[in-house]
């Protein structure tokens, strides 16, 4: 399975990714994202939406993974960050 395919599938599929990227009801938006599964996600899109793709790129080894923002298979994220209370000296 191609890495772009893994990312798009993990995020919920082409329809959800098109919506998350703000393509809205633009004709051909879902097909456009679906094509990326074979051709790869354009660098421009990855850069413009880095926050959206960062956790998935980290899982594939492209970035250092933030343990507090781990993507789940359903496209949501879990937070494992611990908040400590108390005074700071």
C-alpha positions as CSV (number, residue, x, y, z in Angstrom):
1,X,0.0,0.0,0.0
2,X,1.4,3.4,-1.0
3,X,2.1,5.8,1.9
4,X,-0.3,8.5,0.5
5,X,-3.0,5.8,0.4
6,X,-2.3,4.8,4.0
7,X,-2.5,8.5,5.1
8,X,-5.8,9.2,3.2
9,X,-7.4,5.9,4.3
10,X,-6.3,6.5,8.0
11,X,-7.8,10.0,7.8
12,X,-11.2,8.6,6.8
13,X,-11.0,8.4,3.0
14,X,-11.1,10.8,0.1
15,X,-14.4,12.4,1.0
16,X,-13.4,13.2,4.6
17,X,-10.0,14.5,3.5
18,X,-11.5,16.7,0.9
19,X,-13.8,18.2,3.5
20,X,-11.0,18.6,6.0
21,X,-8.9,20.5,3.4
22,X,-11.8,22.8,2.8
23,X,-12.5,21.8,-0.8
24,X,-16.2,21.8,0.1
25,X,-18.6,21.1,-2.7
26,X,-16.0,21.9,-5.4
27,X,-16.7,19.6,-8.4
28,X,-14.1,16.9,-8.6
29,X,-12.8,17.5,-5.1
30,X,-13.2,13.9,-3.9
31,X,-11.8,12.5,-7.2
32,X,-8.8,14.9,-6.8
33,X,-8.0,13.5,-3.3
34,X,-8.6,10.0,-4.5
35,X,-6.0,10.4,-7.2
36,X,-3.5,11.3,-4.6
37,X,-3.7,7.8,-3.3
38,X,-1.8,6.6,-6.4
39,X,0.1,9.8,-7.3
40,X,1.0,11.0,-3.8
41,X,-0.2,14.0,-1.9
42,X,1.3,17.2,-3.4
43,X,4.0,18.9,-1.3
44,X,2.1,22.1,-1.5
45,X,-0.9,20.5,0.2
46,X,1.3,18.9,2.9
47,X,2.9,22.2,3.7
48,X,-0.3,24.3,3.6
49,X,-2.0,21.8,5.9
50,X,1.0,20.6,8.0
51,X,-1.0,20.5,11.2
52,X,-3.5,18.1,9.7
53,X,-1.0,15.7,8.2
54,X,1.8,15.9,10.8
55,X,0.6,13.0,13.0
56,X,0.2,10.7,10.1
57,X,3.6,11.6,8.6
58,X,5.1,10.9,12.1
59,X,3.6,7.5,12.2
60,X,5.2,6.7,8.8
61,X,8.6,7.9,10.1
62,X,8.9,11.2,8.3
63,X,8.7,13.3,11.5
64,X,9.4,12.8,15.2
65,X,6.1,11.7,16.6
66,X,4.3,13.8,19.2
67,X,3.0,11.2,21.7
68,X,0.2,13.5,22.8
69,X,-1.3,13.7,19.3
70,X,-1.6,10.1,18.1
71,X,-4.0,9.4,15.3
72,X,-6.5,6.6,15.7
73,X,-7.7,4.4,12.8
74,X,-11.1,6.3,12.8
75,X,-9.3,9.6,12.1
76,X,-9.7,11.1,15.6
77,X,-6.8,11.8,17.9
78,X,-6.1,10.7,21.4
79,X,-4.2,12.8,23.9
80,X,-1.8,11.1,26.3
81,X,-0.4,14.3,27.7
82,X,-0.4,14.5,31.5
83,X,-1.1,17.8,33.2
84,X,0.7,18.2,36.4
85,X,-0.6,20.6,39.0
86,X,1.3,22.4,41.7
87,X,3.4,25.5,42.1
88,X,6.5,26.3,40.2
89,X,9.4,27.4,42.4
